[in-house]
Amino acid sequence: MALADWVLGGSRGGLTSEQKKQINESYKPGSYGHSTYSGLGRKPNSSSGSGSSSGGSSGGGGASAPAYDPYAAYQAQLQAIYEEQRRAAEEAERRKREAAQAAYDRNMAALGSAYQNQLSGLKQNYESTLGTLENDYNLGVDGVNKQADNAQQQAYINYMMSKRDLGQQMSAQGLSGGAAESTMAGLYNEYGNSRNTIDSGRNDNLASLKNSYDSSKASALQSYNGQLSDAEAAKLAYEMQLEQNLANAIADAASVNYDQQFTLSQDYLSQLSDIQKAQAAAAQKAAAQSYSAGNSTRSVSTRQAGVAGSGSNAYRLAQQVYSSYQNPDDVVDALMLSGVSNQDILDILNQMGIN
């Protein structure tokens, strides 16, 4: 049979009508290269050359493999890309959460350390203040006792000197007996009063020092407790701020992930819609396409640089189909369903050496 008759013939066998429909739905006629025709509705079989040709329109003798669904394959690929991007968004959220938690842990540890250092400093200052107060109190007590002891000593000296001088004076005046004794008793009473006055002053000063010391200690303790309360309040405020920062960071990470997931879902649905529209358009165009078998064989020398050229998408399509199935019928069917003219099909077959 002549090559032209074979191309134009209607009973070459090859692809079934269902397979042609699948190709027609998955390939846009006239836009070569948009489909790889992987599968073409059957598995590659290097030994199917003569058998496929002899099977005719009856469908061949062997059971065909499950039909290849290019839409399902592309949808699966799109789903895989969507899942990969979705997992990437979830991984990004997980890393942000981990980073936020790590920052929170570091800041909490630093805050705890600073708080303990502050407590230690406050305690040292308090103890140092108590030591200073005690030292000042002891110095005051020593000073009061020293002054009182000196006054007592001076009072005693004065008493003894007065007693000596008074005895000499009374002897010179010839006073003795009851008068002398009464005078000496008065002198001793005066000395006793001096001692009492000195002791009373000592006690008053010591009591004043003690009161001042106790008051200073109480003030120091109050100040210390107040600083402890301020430190605790500041620590709690910082902890609340850190916890709020952590919550905000986690919420932000979740929000970004949600936005990305929503965008991915919208893109996924949009691409599925585009696929369905492309399928419908391709099916409508293929259904409306007519083929003419009345053209005559022409020279291919001036056409090989165009649609039928060895570098064209149609030529590469023919090579791919023939390499997979070794059946010229499949090549012709695929090219015709792709919108390639009969003359271009003849030119491509001639270039490939299919006679």
C-alpha positions in Angstrom: 0.0 0.0 0.0 1.3 3.5 -0.9 2.4 5.7 2.0 -0.2 8.3 1.1 -3.0 5.8 0.9 -1.9 4.3 4.2 -1.9 7.8 5.9 -5.3 8.7 4.4 -6.9 5.3 4.9 -9.5 4.9 7.6 -8.7 1.4 8.7 -5.0 1.4 9.8 -5.7 0.1 13.3 -3.5 1.7 15.9 -5.1 3.9 18.7 -8.6 3.1 19.7 -11.3 5.8 19.6 -11.1 6.1 23.4 -7.3 6.6 23.3 -7.7 9.2 20.6 -10.3 10.9 22.8 -7.8 11.0 25.7 -5.1 12.4 23.5 -7.5 15.0 22.1 -8.5 16.1 25.6 -4.9 16.3 26.9 -3.3 18.0 23.9 -4.1 21.3 22.4 -4.1 21.0 18.6 -1.7 23.2 16.8 0.4 24.0 19.9 3.0 21.3 19.8 5.0 20.5 22.8 2.2 21.1 25.4 1.9 17.4 25.9 4.5 14.6 26.0 1.9 11.9 25.1 3.6 9.6 27.7 1.6 6.4 27.6 -0.8 7.2 24.8 -3.3 4.9 26.4 -1.0 1.8 26.2 2.3 0.6 27.5 5.4 0.6 25.2 5.9 -2.7 23.4 8.8 -3.1 21.0 7.2 -6.2 19.5 3.9 -4.6 18.7 4.8 -3.3 15.2 3.3 -5.8 12.9 0.6 -7.1 15.3 -0.8 -3.6 15.8 -1.0 -3.0 12.1 -2.7 -6.3 11.4 -5.2 -5.9 14.1 -7.2 -3.4 12.1 -10.2 -1.6 13.4 -11.2 -4.7 15.4 -9.0 -3.5 18.3 -6.2 -6.2 18.1 -6.0 -9.6 19.7 -4.5 -8.8 23.1 -6.0 -7.1 26.1 -5.1 -3.4 26.3 -3.5 -1.8 29.5 -5.5 0.6 31.6 -6.2 3.8 29.7 -3.8 6.6 30.4 -5.5 9.7 31.9 -3.4 12.8 31.3 -5.7 14.9 33.4 -5.4 12.6 36.4 -1.7 12.5 35.9 -1.4 16.3 35.9 -3.8 16.6 38.7 -1.7 14.2 40.8 1.4 16.2 39.9 -0.3 19.4 40.9 -1.5 17.8 44.1 2.1 16.6 44.9 3.4 20.2 44.4 0.6 21.6 46.5 1.4 19.1 49.3 5.1 19.9 49.1 4.4 23.6 49.4 1.9 23.0 52.2 4.5 21.0 54.1 7.1 23.7 53.5 4.7 26.2 55.0 4.1 24.0 58.0 7.8 23.5 58.4 8.4 27.2 58.3 5.8 27.7 61.0 7.4 24.9 63.1 10.8 26.6 62.8 9.4 30.0 63.8 7.8 28.4 66.8 11.0 26.8 67.8 12.9 30.0 67.3 10.4 31.9 69.4 10.5 29.3 72.1 14.3 29.3 72.2 14.3 33.1 72.4 11.8 32.9 75.3 13.9 30.3 77.1 17.0 32.3 76.8 15.4 35.5 77.9 13.7 33.7 80.9 17.1 32.3 81.9 18.7 35.7 81.7 15.9 37.2 83.6 16.2 34.6 86.3 19.9 35.1 86.6 19.5 38.9 86.8 16.8 38.6 89.4 19.0 36.3 91.6 21.9 38.8 91.2 19.6 41.6 92.2 18.4 39.7 95.3 22.0 38.9 96.3 23.0 42.6 95.9 20.0 43.8 97.9 20.8 41.3 100.7 24.4 42.4 100.8 23.4 46.1 101.0 21.0 45.3 103.8 23.6 43.3 105.8 26.2 46.0 105.2 23.7 48.7 106.4 23.0 46.6 109.6 26.7 46.3 110.2 27.2 50.1 109.8 24.3 50.8 112.2 25.6 48.4 114.8 29.1 49.8 114.6 27.8 53.3 115.0 25.7 52.3 117.9 28.6 50.6 119.6 30.7 53.7 119.1 28.0 55.8 120.6 27.6 53.6 123.6 31.3 53.6 124.2 31.4 57.4 123.9 28.5 57.8 126.4 30.1 55.4 128.9 33.4 57.1 128.5 32.0 60.6 129.1 30.0 59.3 132.1 33.0 57.5 133.6 35.1 60.7 133.2 32.4 62.7 134.9 32.1 60.2 137.7 35.9 60.3 138.2 35.9 64.1 138.2 33.1 64.2 140.7 35.0 61.8 143.0 38.1 63.9 142.7 36.1 67.0 143.5 34.5 65.3 146.4 37.9 64.2 147.9 39.5 67.6 147.4 36.5 69.3 148.9 36.6 66.9 151.8 40.3 67.6 152.4 40.0 71.3 152.1 36.9 71.4 154.2 38.6 69.5 157.1 41.5 71.9 157.1 39.2 74.9 157.1 37.1 73.6 160.0 40.2 72.8 162.0 41.5 76.3 161.4 38.1 77.7 162.5 38.0 75.4 165.6 34.9 73.6 164.4 34.4 70.1 165.5 31.8 67.7 166.7 28.3 67.9 165.3 29.0 70.9 163.1 31.9 69.2 161.3 30.0 66.0 160.8 27.0 67.9 159.4 29.2 69.8 157.0 31.0 66.6 155.8 27.6 64.9 155.4 26.4 67.7 153.1 29.6 67.4 151.1 29.0 63.7 150.6 25.4 64.2 149.6 26.5 66.7 147.0 28.9 64.1 145.6 26.2 61.5 145.5 23.9 63.8 143.7 26.6 64.4 141.1 27.0 60.7 140.6 23.2 60.2 140.2 23.1 63.1 137.7 25.9 61.6 135.7 24.4 58.1 135.7 21.0 59.5 134.7 22.6 61.3 131.8 24.4 58.1 130.8 21.2 56.1 130.8 19.3 58.7 128.9 22.0 58.9 126.2 22.3 55.1 126.0 18.5 54.8 125.6 18.5 57.4 122.9 21.2 55.6 121.1 19.3 52.3 121.4 16.1 53.9 120.1 17.9 55.4 117.2 19.7 52.2 116.4 16.5 50.1 116.5 14.7 52.7 114.3 17.5 52.7 111.8 17.4 48.9 111.7 13.6 49.0 111.1 14.0 51.5 108.3 16.7 49.4 106.7 14.6 46.3 106.9 11.6 48.2 105.5 13.7 49.5 102.6 15.1 46.1 102.0 11.6 44.5 101.9 10.4 47.3 99.6 13.3 46.7 97.2 12.5 43.0 97.2 8.9 43.7 96.4 9.9 46.0 93.5 12.4 43.4 92.2 9.7 40.7 92.3 7.2 43.0 90.6 9.7 43.9 87.8 10.5 40.3 87.3 6.8 39.4 87.0 6.3 42.3 84.5 9.3 41.1 82.4 8.0 37.5 82.5 4.6 38.6 81.3 6.2 40.6 78.5 8.3 37.6 77.4 5.2 35.3 77.5 3.3 37.8 75.5 6.1 38.1 73.0 6.2 34.3 72.7 2.4 34.1 72.3 2.6 36.9 69.6 5.4 35.1 67.8 3.5 31.8 67.8 0.3 33.5 66.7 2.2 35.3 63.9 3.8 32.1 62.7 0.4 30.4 62.7 -1.2 33.3 60.9 1.5 33.3 58.2 1.1 29.6 57.7 -2.7 29.9 57.5 -2.4 32.7 54.9 0.1 30.6 52.9 -2.1 27.5 53.1 -5.1 29.6 52.0 -3.2 31.0 49.1 -1.9 27.6 48.1 -5.4 26.2 48.2 -6.8 29.0 46.1 -4.0 28.6 43.5 -4.5 24.9 43.5 -8.3 25.2 42.9 -7.6 27.9 40.2 -5.2 25.6 38.4 -7.6 22.7 38.5 -10.2 25.0 37.0 -7.8 26.0 34.3 -7.1 22.4 33.5 -10.8 21.7 33.2 -11.3 24.7 31.0 -8.4 23.7 28.8 -9.8 20.1 28.5 -13.2 21.5 27.5 -11.7 23.8 24.9 -9.5 21.1 23.5 -12.4 18.6 23.3 -14.6 21.2 21.6 -11.9 22.1 19.1 -11.1 18.5 18.4 -14.8 17.7 17.9 -15.2 20.5 15.4 -12.0 19.7 13.4 -12.4 18.1 10.0 -9.9 16.2 8.0 -9.5 16.0 4.2 -8.0 13.0 2.4 -8.1 14.5 -1.1 -4.8 16.2 -1.1 -2.0 15.0 -3.3 1.5 14.0 -2.5 3.9 17.0 -2.7 7.6 17.5 -2.4 8.7 17.8 1.2 11.8 19.7 0.5 10.2 23.1 0.9 8.1 22.1 4.0 10.6 20.4 6.2 11.7 23.7 7.7 8.1 24.4 9.0 5.7 22.2 10.9 7.2 19.0 9.4 10.9 20.0 10.0 13.2 17.8 11.9 13.4 20.4 14.7 9.7 21.0 15.0 7.5 19.9 17.9 5.4 17.8 15.6 8.5 15.9 14.4 9.7 15.3 18.0 6.2 14.1 18.9 6.3 11.6 16.1 9.7 10.4 17.2 8.5 10.0 20.7 5.4 8.0 19.8 7.2 5.8 17.3 10.1 5.2 19.8 7.6 4.1 22.4 5.3 1.9 20.3 7.1 1.1 17.0 3.8 1.4 15.3 3.3 4.0 12.4 -0.5 3.9 13.0 0.1 5.5 16.4 2.3 8.1 14.9 -0.3 9.1 12.3 -3.1 9.1 14.8 -1.2 11.2 17.3 -0.2 13.7 14.7 -3.7 13.9 13.2 -5.2 14.4 16.6 -2.7 17.2 17.2 -3.9 19.1 14.2 -1.1 18.3 11.9 -2.1 18.3 8.2 -2.0 15.1 6.1 0.8 16.5 3.9 2.9 17.4 7.0 2.3 13.9 8.3 3.6 12.4 5.0 6.6 14.7 5.2 7.4 13.7 8.8 7.0 10.0 7.9 9.3 10.4 4.9 11.9 12.1 7.1 11.7 9.3 9.7 12.1 6.7 6.9 8.8 5.1 7.5 7.6 3.8 4.1 
